[in-house]
């Protein structure tokens, strides 16, 4: 239960394939409901959280994801792998 000096807040994170409302799609939503102290703004508790994934429907969105995934695999993952091996 929320105390009198506590308020509720919600953080919403939206992942999309781009910024074009006619050409891009929402592929993930993540939310956190939290309580915070009214006077200090201090976060007191995470009340509830959830994340929802969605496969893109359009071929253009799928191509963007494939392009970025291949870039990550070829450019970022080798560096990450080397860093992890060094420990």
Biopython code that builds the backbone (N, CA, C, O; Angstrom):
import numpy as np
from Bio.PDB.StructureBuilder import StructureBuilder

atoms = [
    (1, "UNK", "N", (0.836, -1.183, 0.000)),
    (1, "UNK", "CA", (0.000, 0.000, 0.000)),
    (1, "UNK", "C", (0.882, 1.248, 0.000)),
    (1, "UNK", "O", (1.947, 1.257, 0.619)),
    (2, "UNK", "N", (0.446, 2.295, -0.688)),
    (2, "UNK", "CA", (1.214, 3.529, -0.808)),
    (2, "UNK", "C", (0.869, 4.452, 0.360)),
    (2, "UNK", "O", (-0.303, 4.706, 0.639)),
    (3, "UNK", "N", (1.918, 4.957, 1.045)),
    (3, "UNK", "CA", (1.738, 5.885, 2.159)),
    (3, "UNK", "C", (1.345, 7.267, 1.633)),
    (3, "UNK", "O", (1.440, 7.538, 0.436)),
    (4, "UNK", "N", (0.905, 8.131, 2.541)),
    (4, "UNK", "CA", (0.440, 9.462, 2.144)),
    (4, "UNK", "C", (1.533, 10.303, 1.479)),
    (4, "UNK", "O", (1.245, 11.052, 0.545)),
    (5, "UNK", "N", (2.785, 10.193, 1.945)),
    (5, "UNK", "CA", (3.871, 10.988, 1.372)),
    (5, "UNK", "C", (4.455, 10.344, 0.116)),
    (5, "UNK", "O", (5.350, 10.910, -0.513)),
    (6, "UNK", "N", (3.954, 9.165, -0.250)),
    (6, "UNK", "CA", (4.430, 8.475, -1.445)),
    (6, "UNK", "C", (3.508, 8.747, -2.626)),
    (6, "UNK", "O", (2.296, 8.904, -2.476)),
    (7, "UNK", "N", (4.110, 8.795, -3.784)),
    (7, "UNK", "CA", (3.369, 8.928, -5.037)),
    (7, "UNK", "C", (3.799, 7.784, -5.957)),
    (7, "UNK", "O", (4.839, 7.163, -5.739)),
    (8, "UNK", "N", (3.007, 7.516, -6.967)),
    (8, "UNK", "CA", (3.349, 6.485, -7.941)),
    (8, "UNK", "C", (3.844, 7.132, -9.230)),
    (8, "UNK", "O", (3.344, 8.178, -9.644)),
    (9, "UNK", "N", (4.823, 6.504, -9.853)),
    (9, "UNK", "CA", (5.343, 6.942, -11.141)),
    (9, "UNK", "C", (5.430, 5.748, -12.073)),
    (9, "UNK", "O", (5.445, 4.600, -11.629)),
    (10, "UNK", "N", (5.488, 6.024, -13.358)),
    (10, "UNK", "CA", (5.611, 4.967, -14.352)),
    (10, "UNK", "C", (6.663, 5.375, -15.371)),
    (10, "UNK", "O", (6.603, 6.465, -15.940)),
    (11, "UNK", "N", (7.628, 4.487, -15.596)),
    (11, "UNK", "CA", (8.623, 4.696, -16.643)),
    (11, "UNK", "C", (8.239, 3.779, -17.794)),
    (11, "UNK", "O", (7.992, 2.590, -17.596)),
    (12, "UNK", "N", (8.192, 4.332, -18.981)),
    (12, "UNK", "CA", (7.843, 3.574, -20.177)),
    (12, "UNK", "C", (8.982, 3.707, -21.179)),
    (12, "UNK", "O", (9.389, 4.816, -21.525)),
    (13, "UNK", "N", (9.494, 2.568, -21.644)),
    (13, "UNK", "CA", (10.552, 2.543, -22.646)),
    (13, "UNK", "C", (9.981, 1.902, -23.901)),
    (13, "UNK", "O", (9.431, 0.803, -23.845)),
    (14, "UNK", "N", (10.109, 2.578, -25.022)),
    (14, "UNK", "CA", (9.577, 2.079, -26.284)),
    (14, "UNK", "C", (10.731, 1.877, -27.254)),
    (14, "UNK", "O", (11.488, 2.808, -27.528)),
    (15, "UNK", "N", (10.866, 0.665, -27.773)),
    (15, "UNK", "CA", (11.880, 0.367, -28.789)),
    (15, "UNK", "C", (11.174, 0.241, -30.128)),
    (15, "UNK", "O", (10.172, -0.462, -30.253)),
    (16, "UNK", "N", (11.710, 0.935, -31.129)),
    (16, "UNK", "CA", (11.119, 0.897, -32.465)),
    (16, "UNK", "C", (12.182, 0.581, -33.498)),
    (16, "UNK", "O", (13.377, 0.582, -33.203)),
    (17, "UNK", "N", (11.730, 0.310, -34.713)),
    (17, "UNK", "CA", (12.668, 0.059, -35.810)),
    (17, "UNK", "C", (13.116, 1.358, -36.455)),
    (17, "UNK", "O", (13.942, 1.341, -37.367)),
    (18, "UNK", "N", (12.587, 2.479, -35.997)),
    (18, "UNK", "CA", (12.946, 3.796, -36.528)),
    (18, "UNK", "C", (11.967, 4.831, -36.010)),
    (18, "UNK", "O", (11.207, 4.568, -35.078)),
    (19, "UNK", "N", (11.985, 6.003, -36.612)),
    (19, "UNK", "CA", (11.140, 7.101, -36.136)),
    (19, "UNK", "C", (9.986, 7.442, -37.070)),
    (19, "UNK", "O", (9.199, 8.335, -36.759)),
    (20, "UNK", "N", (9.862, 6.763, -38.195)),
    (20, "UNK", "CA", (8.804, 7.069, -39.155)),
    (20, "UNK", "C", (7.484, 6.415, -38.762)),
    (20, "UNK", "O", (7.391, 5.188, -38.752)),
    (21, "UNK", "N", (6.466, 7.203, -38.440)),
    (21, "UNK", "CA", (5.182, 6.615, -38.016)),
    (21, "UNK", "C", (4.508, 5.789, -39.103)),
    (21, "UNK", "O", (3.701, 4.914, -38.790)),
    (22, "UNK", "N", (4.818, 6.043, -40.373)),
    (22, "UNK", "CA", (4.201, 5.286, -41.460)),
    (22, "UNK", "C", (5.045, 4.105, -41.930)),
    (22, "UNK", "O", (4.545, 3.217, -42.621)),
    (23, "UNK", "N", (6.325, 4.093, -41.556)),
    (23, "UNK", "CA", (7.202, 3.048, -42.078)),
    (23, "UNK", "C", (7.855, 2.179, -41.007)),
    (23, "UNK", "O", (8.371, 1.106, -41.320)),
    (24, "UNK", "N", (7.841, 2.615, -39.762)),
    (24, "UNK", "CA", (8.524, 1.870, -38.705)),
    (24, "UNK", "C", (7.528, 1.312, -37.691)),
    (24, "UNK", "O", (6.361, 1.702, -37.666)),
    (25, "UNK", "N", (8.009, 0.401, -36.864)),
    (25, "UNK", "CA", (7.125, -0.319, -35.960)),
    (25, "UNK", "C", (7.663, -0.342, -34.535)),
    (25, "UNK", "O", (8.872, -0.262, -34.314)),
    (26, "UNK", "N", (6.766, -0.452, -33.587)),
    (26, "UNK", "CA", (7.121, -0.695, -32.190)),
    (26, "UNK", "C", (7.436, -2.177, -32.074)),
    (26, "UNK", "O", (6.634, -3.019, -32.477)),
    (27, "UNK", "N", (8.614, -2.501, -31.519)),
    (27, "UNK", "CA", (8.976, -3.909, -31.361)),
    (27, "UNK", "C", (9.122, -4.329, -29.897)),
    (27, "UNK", "O", (9.183, -5.522, -29.600)),
    (28, "UNK", "N", (9.179, -3.350, -28.975)),
    (28, "UNK", "CA", (9.248, -3.707, -27.560)),
    (28, "UNK", "C", (8.725, -2.555, -26.706)),
    (28, "UNK", "O", (8.974, -1.383, -26.985)),
    (29, "UNK", "N", (7.999, -2.926, -25.664)),
    (29, "UNK", "CA", (7.573, -1.992, -24.622)),
    (29, "UNK", "C", (8.076, -2.533, -23.295)),
    (29, "UNK", "O", (7.967, -3.730, -23.025)),
    (30, "UNK", "N", (8.624, -1.662, -22.471)),
    (30, "UNK", "CA", (9.041, -2.054, -21.122)),
    (30, "UNK", "C", (8.502, -0.995, -20.161)),
    (30, "UNK", "O", (8.577, 0.202, -20.437)),
    (31, "UNK", "N", (7.962, -1.445, -19.038)),
    (31, "UNK", "CA", (7.368, -0.519, -18.071)),
    (31, "UNK", "C", (7.788, -0.882, -16.658)),
    (31, "UNK", "O", (7.973, -2.053, -16.325)),
    (32, "UNK", "N", (7.936, 0.153, -15.831)),
    (32, "UNK", "CA", (8.190, -0.029, -14.400)),
    (32, "UNK", "C", (7.285, 0.925, -13.641)),
    (32, "UNK", "O", (7.323, 2.138, -13.846)),
    (33, "UNK", "N", (6.474, 0.359, -12.766)),
    (33, "UNK", "CA", (5.640, 1.145, -11.864)),
    (33, "UNK", "C", (6.396, 1.232, -10.541)),
    (33, "UNK", "O", (6.805, 0.208, -9.992)),
    (34, "UNK", "N", (6.583, 2.440, -10.031)),
    (34, "UNK", "CA", (7.377, 2.602, -8.819)),
    (34, "UNK", "C", (6.726, 3.618, -7.895)),
    (34, "UNK", "O", (5.913, 4.440, -8.318)),
    (35, "UNK", "N", (7.101, 3.542, -6.627)),
    (35, "UNK", "CA", (6.667, 4.560, -5.663)),
    (35, "UNK", "C", (7.862, 5.450, -5.355)),
    (35, "UNK", "O", (9.008, 5.000, -5.344)),
    (36, "UNK", "N", (7.569, 6.727, -5.104)),
    (36, "UNK", "CA", (8.634, 7.662, -4.772)),
    (36, "UNK", "C", (8.153, 8.625, -3.696)),
    (36, "UNK", "O", (6.954, 8.849, -3.534)),
    (37, "UNK", "N", (9.102, 9.186, -2.970)),
    (37, "UNK", "CA", (8.788, 10.134, -1.898)),
    (37, "UNK", "C", (8.428, 11.474, -2.530)),
    (37, "UNK", "O", (9.178, 12.011, -3.346)),
    (38, "UNK", "N", (7.288, 11.999, -2.148)),
    (38, "UNK", "CA", (6.759, 13.224, -2.749)),
    (38, "UNK", "C", (7.711, 14.415, -2.607)),
    (38, "UNK", "O", (7.849, 15.198, -3.547)),
    (39, "UNK", "N", (8.360, 14.567, -1.469)),
    (39, "UNK", "CA", (9.205, 15.737, -1.221)),
    (39, "UNK", "C", (10.618, 15.614, -1.768)),
    (39, "UNK", "O", (11.189, 16.596, -2.242)),
    (40, "UNK", "N", (11.189, 14.409, -1.706)),
    (40, "UNK", "CA", (12.594, 14.256, -2.107)),
    (40, "UNK", "C", (12.761, 13.677, -3.507)),
    (40, "UNK", "O", (13.815, 13.840, -4.122)),
    (41, "UNK", "N", (11.734, 13.005, -4.016)),
    (41, "UNK", "CA", (11.843, 12.343, -5.313)),
    (41, "UNK", "C", (12.542, 10.997, -5.243)),
    (41, "UNK", "O", (12.713, 10.338, -6.268)),
    (42, "UNK", "N", (12.949, 10.576, -4.052)),
    (42, "UNK", "CA", (13.635, 9.299, -3.873)),
    (42, "UNK", "C", (12.720, 8.143, -4.259)),
    (42, "UNK", "O", (11.574, 8.073, -3.814)),
    (43, "UNK", "N", (13.233, 7.238, -5.091)),
    (43, "UNK", "CA", (12.466, 6.047, -5.452)),
    (43, "UNK", "C", (12.509, 5.084, -4.270)),
    (43, "UNK", "O", (13.577, 4.742, -3.764)),
    (44, "UNK", "N", (11.327, 4.657, -3.846)),
    (44, "UNK", "CA", (11.217, 3.811, -2.664)),
    (44, "UNK", "C", (11.062, 2.333, -2.994)),
    (44, "UNK", "O", (11.606, 1.480, -2.293)),
    (45, "UNK", "N", (10.330, 2.029, -4.048)),
    (45, "UNK", "CA", (10.042, 0.632, -4.329)),
    (45, "UNK", "C", (9.608, 0.472, -5.781)),
    (45, "UNK", "O", (8.934, 1.340, -6.336)),
    (46, "UNK", "N", (9.998, -0.643, -6.389)),
    (46, "UNK", "CA", (9.464, -1.021, -7.700)),
    (46, "UNK", "C", (8.236, -1.876, -7.412)),
    (46, "UNK", "O", (8.343, -2.957, -6.833)),
    (47, "UNK", "N", (7.079, -1.389, -7.817)),
    (47, "UNK", "CA", (5.822, -2.069, -7.528)),
    (47, "UNK", "C", (5.523, -3.188, -8.522)),
    (47, "UNK", "O", (5.071, -4.270, -8.150)),
    (48, "UNK", "N", (5.788, -2.898, -9.793)),
    (48, "UNK", "CA", (5.501, -3.879, -10.829)),
    (48, "UNK", "C", (6.320, -3.528, -12.058)),
    (48, "UNK", "O", (6.631, -2.360, -12.291)),
    (49, "UNK", "N", (6.673, -4.546, -12.848)),
    (49, "UNK", "CA", (7.413, -4.295, -14.075)),
    (49, "UNK", "C", (7.045, -5.329, -15.117)),
    (49, "UNK", "O", (6.628, -6.441, -14.792)),
    (50, "UNK", "N", (7.204, -4.949, -16.365)),
    (50, "UNK", "CA", (6.900, -5.877, -17.440)),
    (50, "UNK", "C", (7.572, -5.454, -18.719)),
    (50, "UNK", "O", (7.895, -4.282, -18.912)),
    (51, "UNK", "N", (7.782, -6.431, -19.604)),
    (51, "UNK", "CA", (8.395, -6.181, -20.892)),
    (51, "UNK", "C", (7.649, -7.020, -21.924)),
    (51, "UNK", "O", (7.331, -8.184, -21.681)),
    (52, "UNK", "N", (7.380, -6.428, -23.054)),
    (52, "UNK", "CA", (6.588, -7.086, -24.075)),
    (52, "UNK", "C", (7.269, -6.935, -25.422)),
    (52, "UNK", "O", (7.475, -5.820, -25.899)),
    (53, "UNK", "N", (7.622, -8.070, -26.041)),
    (53, "UNK", "CA", (8.286, -8.086, -27.342)),
    (53, "UNK", "C", (7.268, -8.362, -28.441)),
    (53, "UNK", "O", (6.250, -9.017, -28.218)),
    (54, "UNK", "N", (7.562, -7.851, -29.623)),
    (54, "UNK", "CA", (6.696, -8.075, -30.779)),
    (54, "UNK", "C", (7.566, -8.220, -32.018)),
    (54, "UNK", "O", (8.428, -7.380, -32.278)),
    (55, "UNK", "N", (7.343, -9.291, -32.788)),
    (55, "UNK", "CA", (8.047, -9.463, -34.058)),
    (55, "UNK", "C", (7.592, -8.388, -35.030)),
    (55, "UNK", "O", (6.394, -8.127, -35.131)),
    (56, "UNK", "N", (8.510, -7.761, -35.745)),
    (56, "UNK", "CA", (8.085, -6.793, -36.759)),
    (56, "UNK", "C", (7.330, -7.505, -37.882)),
    (56, "UNK", "O", (7.624, -8.653, -38.215)),
    (57, "UNK", "N", (6.368, -6.814, -38.447)),
    (57, "UNK", "CA", (5.546, -7.398, -39.497)),
    (57, "UNK", "C", (6.056, -7.084, -40.898)),
    (57, "UNK", "O", (5.983, -7.928, -41.791)),
    (58, "UNK", "N", (6.567, -5.881, -41.091)),
    (58, "UNK", "CA", (6.971, -5.471, -42.441)),
    (58, "UNK", "C", (8.358, -6.003, -42.790)),
    (58, "UNK", "O", (9.201, -6.188, -41.912)),
    (59, "UNK", "N", (8.583, -6.243, -44.062)),
    (59, "UNK", "CA", (9.900, -6.693, -44.526)),
    (59, "UNK", "C", (10.950, -5.617, -44.313)),
    (59, "UNK", "O", (12.098, -5.934, -43.999)),
    (60, "UNK", "N", (10.583, -4.344, -44.477)),
    (60, "UNK", "CA", (11.567, -3.276, -44.293)),
    (60, "UNK", "C", (12.064, -3.249, -42.851)),
    (60, "UNK", "O", (13.250, -3.025, -42.610)),
    (61, "UNK", "N", (11.172, -3.475, -41.895)),
    (61, "UNK", "CA", (11.572, -3.511, -40.487)),
    (61, "UNK", "C", (12.467, -4.716, -40.226)),
    (61, "UNK", "O", (13.458, -4.603, -39.505)),
    (62, "UNK", "N", (12.135, -5.853, -40.796)),
    (62, "UNK", "CA", (12.951, -7.058, -40.614)),
    (62, "UNK", "C", (14.349, -6.858, -41.203)),
    (62, "UNK", "O", (15.337, -7.307, -40.621)),
    (63, "UNK", "N", (14.435, -6.183, -42.361)),
    (63, "UNK", "CA", (15.729, -5.926, -42.978)),
    (63, "UNK", "C", (16.597, -5.037, -42.096)),
    (63, "UNK", "O", (17.806, -5.248, -42.002)),
    (64, "UNK", "N", (15.990, -4.045, -41.448)),
    (64, "UNK", "CA", (16.733, -3.159, -40.547)),
    (64, "UNK", "C", (17.314, -3.963, -39.393)),
    (64, "UNK", "O", (18.480, -3.793, -39.037)),
    (65, "UNK", "N", (16.510, -4.829, -38.813)),
    (65, "UNK", "CA", (16.972, -5.647, -37.682)),
    (65, "UNK", "C", (18.098, -6.572, -38.125)),
    (65, "UNK", "O", (19.097, -6.705, -37.418)),
    (66, "UNK", "N", (17.957, -7.209, -39.276)),
    (66, "UNK", "CA", (19.002, -8.105, -39.785)),
    (66, "UNK", "C", (20.291, -7.318, -40.020)),
    (66, "UNK", "O", (21.377, -7.778, -39.668)),
    (67, "UNK", "N", (20.169, -6.137, -40.613)),
    (67, "UNK", "CA", (21.346, -5.299, -40.884)),
    (67, "UNK", "C", (22.077, -4.956, -39.588)),
    (67, "UNK", "O", (23.299, -5.085, -39.515)),
    (68, "UNK", "N", (21.341, -4.522, -38.564)),
    (68, "UNK", "CA", (21.961, -4.151, -37.292)),
    (68, "UNK", "C", (22.523, -5.369, -36.567)),
    (68, "UNK", "O", (23.579, -5.288, -35.940)),
    (69, "UNK", "N", (21.827, -6.485, -36.650)),
    (69, "UNK", "CA", (22.313, -7.712, -36.004)),
    (69, "UNK", "C", (23.615, -8.163, -36.645)),
    (69, "UNK", "O", (24.553, -8.545, -35.944)),
    (70, "UNK", "N", (23.681, -8.122, -37.969)),
    (70, "UNK", "CA", (24.927, -8.510, -38.654)),
    (70, "UNK", "C", (26.054, -7.554, -38.306)),
    (70, "UNK", "O", (27.193, -7.986, -38.127)),
    (71, "UNK", "N", (25.757, -6.258, -38.207)),
    (71, "UNK", "CA", (26.781, -5.285, -37.822)),
    (71, "UNK", "C", (27.301, -5.615, -36.425)),
    (71, "UNK", "O", (28.508, -5.610, -36.184)),
    (72, "UNK", "N", (26.385, -5.900, -35.518)),
    (72, "UNK", "CA", (26.798, -6.216, -34.152)),
    (72, "UNK", "C", (27.661, -7.465, -34.128)),
    (72, "UNK", "O", (28.694, -7.494, -33.459)),
    (73, "UNK", "N", (27.246, -8.500, -34.858)),
    (73, "UNK", "CA", (28.006, -9.746, -34.870)),
    (73, "UNK", "C", (29.406, -9.543, -35.444)),
    (73, "UNK", "O", (30.380, -10.086, -34.923)),
    (74, "UNK", "N", (29.503, -8.758, -36.519)),
    (74, "UNK", "CA", (30.800, -8.623, -37.180)),
    (74, "UNK", "C", (31.703, -7.563, -36.552)),
    (74, "UNK", "O", (32.926, -7.668, -36.643)),
    (75, "UNK", "N", (31.117, -6.535, -35.910)),
    (75, "UNK", "CA", (31.934, -5.451, -35.375)),
    (75, "UNK", "C", (32.025, -5.434, -33.845)),
    (75, "UNK", "O", (33.100, -5.217, -33.286)),
    (76, "UNK", "N", (30.921, -5.659, -33.188)),
    (76, "UNK", "CA", (30.921, -5.519, -31.729)),
    (76, "UNK", "C", (31.192, -6.827, -31.000)),
    (76, "UNK", "O", (31.912, -6.841, -30.001)),
    (77, "UNK", "N", (30.631, -7.911, -31.482)),
    (77, "UNK", "CA", (30.760, -9.172, -30.767)),
    (77, "UNK", "C", (32.198, -9.684, -30.695)),
    (77, "UNK", "O", (32.590, -10.189, -29.643)),
    (78, "UNK", "N", (33.009, -9.581, -31.758)),
    (78, "UNK", "CA", (34.401, -10.027, -31.612)),
    (78, "UNK", "C", (35.137, -9.277, -30.501)),
    (78, "UNK", "O", (35.896, -9.883, -29.745)),
    (79, "UNK", "N", (34.923, -7.982, -30.399)),
    (79, "UNK", "CA", (35.565, -7.200, -29.347)),
    (79, "UNK", "C", (35.089, -7.625, -27.972)),
    (79, "UNK", "O", (35.880, -7.737, -27.036)),
    (80, "UNK", "N", (33.797, -7.859, -27.859)),
    (80, "UNK", "CA", (33.229, -8.299, -26.585)),
    (80, "UNK", "C", (33.785, -9.662, -26.210)),
    (80, "UNK", "O", (34.148, -9.900, -25.058)),
    (81, "UNK", "N", (33.849, -10.548, -27.184)),
    (81, "UNK", "CA", (34.385, -11.886, -26.925)),
    (81, "UNK", "C", (35.830, -11.836, -26.437)),
    (81, "UNK", "O", (36.195, -12.554, -25.506)),
    (82, "UNK", "N", (36.659, -10.990, -27.065)),
    (82, "UNK", "CA", (38.058, -10.851, -26.646)),
    (82, "UNK", "C", (38.143, -10.293, -25.235)),
    (82, "UNK", "O", (38.962, -10.737, -24.430)),
    (83, "UNK", "N", (37.293, -9.320, -24.941)),
    (83, "UNK", "CA", (37.304, -8.711, -23.597)),
    (83, "UNK", "C", (36.912, -9.729, -22.536)),
    (83, "UNK", "O", (37.493, -9.755, -21.451)),
    (84, "UNK", "N", (35.937, -10.560, -22.844)),
    (84, "UNK", "CA", (35.491, -11.577, -21.895)),
    (84, "UNK", "C", (36.565, -12.634, -21.686)),
    (84, "UNK", "O", (36.751, -13.123, -20.571)),
    (85, "UNK", "N", (37.279, -12.993, -22.765)),
    (85, "UNK", "CA", (38.326, -14.012, -22.659)),
    (85, "UNK", "C", (39.472, -13.533, -21.767)),
    (85, "UNK", "O", (40.069, -14.324, -21.038)),
    (86, "UNK", "N", (39.781, -12.204, -21.829)),
    (86, "UNK", "CA", (40.852, -11.663, -20.990)),
    (86, "UNK", "C", (40.445, -11.674, -19.522)),
    (86, "UNK", "O", (41.286, -11.787, -18.631)),
    (87, "UNK", "N", (39.112, -11.552, -19.282)),
    (87, "UNK", "CA", (38.545, -11.630, -17.943)),
    (87, "UNK", "C", (39.007, -10.534, -17.073)),
    (87, "UNK", "O", (38.614, -10.463, -15.908)),
]
sb = StructureBuilder()
sb.init_structure("model")
sb.init_model(0)
sb.init_chain("A")
sb.init_seg("    ")
for serial, (resi, resn, name, xyz) in enumerate(atoms, 1):
    if name == "N":
        sb.init_residue(resn, " ", resi, " ")
    sb.init_atom(name, np.array(xyz, "f"), 0.0, 1.0, " ", f" {name:<3s}", serial, name[0])
structure = sb.get_structure()
